[in-house]
Amino acid sequence: SMQNEWKRALDSYRYSVNPTKRADGDQFPDFFELRMAEGNRTETIEFEDRFRDQALNHIEAWYEVIYWKLFSQGGRGRAKAQDIVSQLSSLGVRPQQLWEACQEYVSDPSRERFDSFRRLFGFKTSSIATIATFPAFVAPDRFPMVDTRVAKWINAEAKNHNSIDPQGPQLKKPLLKSGVLQMRHFDFYLTWVMWCRHTAKKLDDITGEGWRARDVEMAVFTAKGARKKQGLFRLEALPD
């Protein structure tokens, strides 16, 4: 059935990460010890919980998530993560500042609040994917992550999903000229957030298994990767 395919995709989610694979690991003796050998949903939720426990008082918790997010990009991603961490450190940004700004956005999502949070990181570009990771860690029941892999799935599937549930939130196709999601794609990102919440509620109503917005995104992330290689998952549109 349709909902079983969604569940199978979520159960197949894998994002394996070794956060200690960094040149500056000795700087943070109490952090970067997390091993996500499988990177399945259970391990990912444990990492989300760890972040929320530590984020208010420990800047290293934010560093961990940055490295986690960019780990899949290999050496280039780890170098990018180090640049972001170095920038945060040089700016003297406190974890309380990041937590409060993220909470303001989570409590009332808007372009202005998202950009205020993003600016604390001192980015020289207007990219949004790394920043959008933190609301998903703070409130995974209400916020998904977003990246170009998800955006490509939306470009391919939006028409079908929108037509099946025309009264629900409509997926907005991003125009990815550079391949990087930027602040000009914020409206796309926000419609994705609302769509994931709506889809999570539909799946939860059908299955009673506690679907979160983050779970919907993880299923899409898995389906996009698997379909490219193996054609395993077809996430059918769910009628309202």
Summary of the structure (lengths in Angstrom):
residues: 240
radius of gyration: 17.5
end to end distance: 15.6
largest distance: 52.7
contacts: 733
relative contact order: 0.14
helix: 63%
strand: 2%
